[in-house]
Amino acid sequence: MKTLLLKLAITATLGNLLSSNATVAQVLPPAEKAARIEITQGPALELAHDDLAIIRWTTNNPGGSNDHLGVVYYGTDPKDLSQTAKSPIRLNQNHPTTTFRVRMQGLKPRTTYYYRVTSEESNGKSDGVKSAVKKFTTPGPGERMVPKSD
């Protein structure tokens, strides 16, 4: 009798677990847009290989829509930053800052690249912040470069 009751209890528990509704994640409304968005750290080269680089920077939390893009405009001429790399990010409304990381691919070894960063909402609306033009040089074929932290 005890075995039967135990089997029934296990079956009932498993049935409840398998048929229960999944908890729905709470989706918060967009945060109030920050009055002034500023780059508080960077932009800086986080990592470079001979054919790719990752640029990182931090801003105060821009607010607005939850989905944003980090954007890097770059090129081999500081006056022609016509190439673009973008990376999506979801804002954490509870954090005062947002760190963007954008991967630039298809680079050439031992080449100096100039870049400027900005961010925008997923609908393309600019956050109204952009950096000064910075530069880095990719390492040679098969090499990797990790700059020292500030």
C-alpha positions as CSV (number, residue, x, y, z in Angstrom):
1,M,0.0,0.0,0.0
2,K,2.8,2.4,0.9
3,T,4.5,1.7,-2.5
4,L,1.3,2.5,-4.3
5,L,0.8,5.7,-2.4
6,L,4.4,6.7,-3.1
7,K,4.0,6.0,-6.9
8,L,0.8,8.0,-6.9
9,A,2.5,10.9,-5.2
10,I,5.5,10.9,-7.6
11,T,3.2,10.6,-10.6
12,A,1.0,13.5,-9.4
13,T,4.1,15.7,-8.7
14,L,5.6,15.0,-12.1
15,G,2.3,15.6,-13.8
16,N,2.0,19.0,-12.0
17,L,5.6,19.9,-13.0
18,L,5.1,18.9,-16.6
19,S,1.8,20.6,-17.1
20,S,2.3,23.7,-15.1
21,N,2.5,27.0,-17.0
22,A,6.0,28.4,-17.5
23,T,6.6,31.6,-15.5
24,V,6.3,34.5,-17.8
25,A,9.2,36.9,-17.7
26,Q,8.2,40.4,-16.7
27,V,8.9,42.9,-19.5
28,L,9.5,46.3,-18.1
29,P,8.4,49.4,-20.0
30,P,11.2,51.5,-21.5
31,A,13.2,53.6,-19.1
32,E,13.0,57.3,-19.2
33,K,15.5,58.7,-21.7
34,A,18.6,60.2,-20.0
35,A,18.8,64.0,-20.3
36,R,22.4,63.8,-21.4
37,I,24.3,60.7,-22.5
38,E,28.1,60.7,-22.0
39,I,30.9,58.2,-22.7
40,T,32.3,57.6,-19.2
41,Q,35.0,55.2,-20.2
42,G,36.8,54.5,-23.4
43,P,36.4,53.9,-26.2
44,A,39.3,51.5,-26.2
45,L,40.6,48.5,-28.0
46,E,39.8,45.4,-26.0
47,L,41.3,42.8,-28.3
48,A,42.8,42.6,-31.8
49,H,43.7,39.7,-34.1
50,D,45.2,40.1,-37.6
51,D,41.6,40.2,-39.0
52,L,39.3,41.4,-36.2
53,A,39.1,43.8,-33.3
54,I,36.8,44.4,-30.4
55,I,36.1,48.0,-29.3
56,R,34.7,48.6,-25.8
57,W,33.2,51.8,-24.2
58,T,30.9,52.7,-21.3
59,T,28.2,55.3,-21.1
60,N,25.7,56.4,-18.5
61,N,22.5,54.4,-19.1
62,P,20.9,56.0,-22.1
63,G,17.3,54.9,-21.2
64,G,14.6,54.8,-23.9
65,S,13.9,51.5,-25.5
66,N,15.4,48.5,-23.9
67,D,17.2,47.3,-27.1
68,H,20.2,49.4,-28.3
69,L,23.1,49.0,-30.6
70,G,26.7,49.9,-30.1
71,V,28.0,51.3,-33.4
72,V,31.6,51.7,-34.6
73,Y,32.4,53.7,-37.8
74,Y,35.9,52.9,-39.0
75,G,38.3,53.0,-41.9
76,T,42.0,53.3,-42.8
77,D,41.7,57.1,-43.3
78,P,40.6,59.3,-40.3
79,K,38.5,61.4,-42.7
80,D,36.7,58.4,-44.2
81,L,35.1,56.2,-41.6
82,S,32.7,54.7,-44.1
83,Q,32.8,51.1,-42.7
84,T,30.3,50.2,-39.9
85,A,30.1,47.5,-37.3
86,K,27.2,47.1,-34.9
87,S,26.4,45.0,-31.9
88,P,23.0,44.7,-30.2
89,I,22.7,45.1,-26.4
90,R,19.7,44.9,-24.0
91,L,19.8,47.7,-21.4
92,N,19.6,46.8,-17.7
93,Q,17.4,49.5,-16.3
94,N,18.7,48.9,-12.8
95,H,22.3,49.7,-13.8
96,P,23.6,53.3,-14.0
97,T,25.9,52.5,-16.9
98,T,26.0,50.5,-20.0
99,T,29.1,48.9,-21.6
100,F,29.1,48.4,-25.3
101,R,31.4,45.9,-27.1
102,V,31.5,45.8,-30.9
103,R,33.4,43.3,-33.0
104,M,34.9,44.6,-36.3
105,Q,35.7,41.8,-38.8
106,G,37.4,41.4,-42.1
107,L,40.4,43.7,-41.1
108,K,43.8,43.5,-42.7
109,P,47.0,42.6,-40.7
110,R,49.5,45.3,-39.8
111,T,47.0,48.0,-40.8
112,T,46.1,51.2,-38.9
113,Y,42.4,51.7,-38.4
114,Y,40.7,54.9,-37.3
115,Y,37.3,54.7,-35.5
116,R,34.5,56.6,-33.8
117,V,31.8,55.1,-31.6
118,T,28.2,55.9,-30.9
119,S,25.1,54.2,-29.8
120,E,21.5,54.1,-30.9
121,E,18.1,52.6,-30.1
122,S,17.1,49.6,-32.1
123,N,14.9,51.8,-34.3
124,G,18.0,53.7,-35.4
125,K,17.4,56.8,-33.3
126,S,20.8,58.1,-32.1
127,D,21.5,58.4,-28.4
128,G,23.2,61.7,-29.2
129,V,26.7,60.7,-28.1
130,K,29.8,60.1,-30.2
131,S,33.5,59.8,-29.4
132,A,36.5,61.5,-30.8
133,V,38.3,59.6,-33.5
134,K,40.8,57.0,-32.1
135,K,43.1,54.5,-33.8
136,F,44.8,51.1,-33.4
137,T,47.0,48.9,-35.6
138,T,46.1,45.2,-36.1
139,P,48.9,42.7,-35.3
140,G,50.6,40.6,-38.0
141,P,49.2,37.3,-39.4
142,G,48.4,34.8,-36.7
143,E,49.2,37.2,-33.9
144,R,46.9,38.6,-31.2
145,M,47.1,41.8,-29.2
146,V,45.4,42.4,-25.8
147,P,46.2,46.0,-24.7
148,K,46.9,46.7,-21.0
149,S,44.0,48.1,-19.0
150,D,43.8,51.7,-18.1
